[in-house]
Amino acid sequence: MWHKDLRNNYFISQFYNEVPELLNTEILHIQINREGEKLSIKFMMPKYADNPPKKWKLLNNNSVVVELDFYGIEELSLTYNSKEFLSGDIKIESNGNGLFAVNISGTVDVSFKSDTVYIQFVKGIIVETLE
C-alpha cells in the first residue's frame, strides 16, 4: 500500500480498515517551493474514513483531505495541458533503499523521485454535493 513506508502514517492507518488506493483522485494542489527541495501534494481521499474521529462525526464531515510533503526531489517532470480539474492515479513506491518513486497520471502527469515523504496532515472536511 502507498502509505506504509511514509512518515507519520499512524492516523491514516487508524482511519481506514484498509487504506484505499489513490485511483482517480481529486488533487487540490501541487506546490513546489522556490528552491525545488520540497514538493507538496494535497488531495481528497477516494472514500470517507471507515473509523472517523468523534470530532469529524460532530462536524458532519464527509470527505478526507491528505497533504503529503516530499523532500530531496530528483528528476521532476510535470505536464498539464487541460482546463479540467487536477485528478489522477497517484502511485508512491519505495525502492527499499530510501528512495520513493512518485507517479501521477490523469489530467496532470507528474513523476519524480524523493528521499523522504511525510504525511503532513489528514483532515476531515465537508464537501457540498449538488443535487
Secondary structure, 3 states (H helix, E strand, C coil): CCCCCCECCHHHHHHCCCCCCEEEEEEEEEEECCCCCEEEEEEECCCCCCCCCHHHHHCCCCEEEEEEEEECCEEEEEECCCCCCCEEEEEEEECCCCCEEEEEEECCEEEEEECEEEEEEEEEECCCCCC
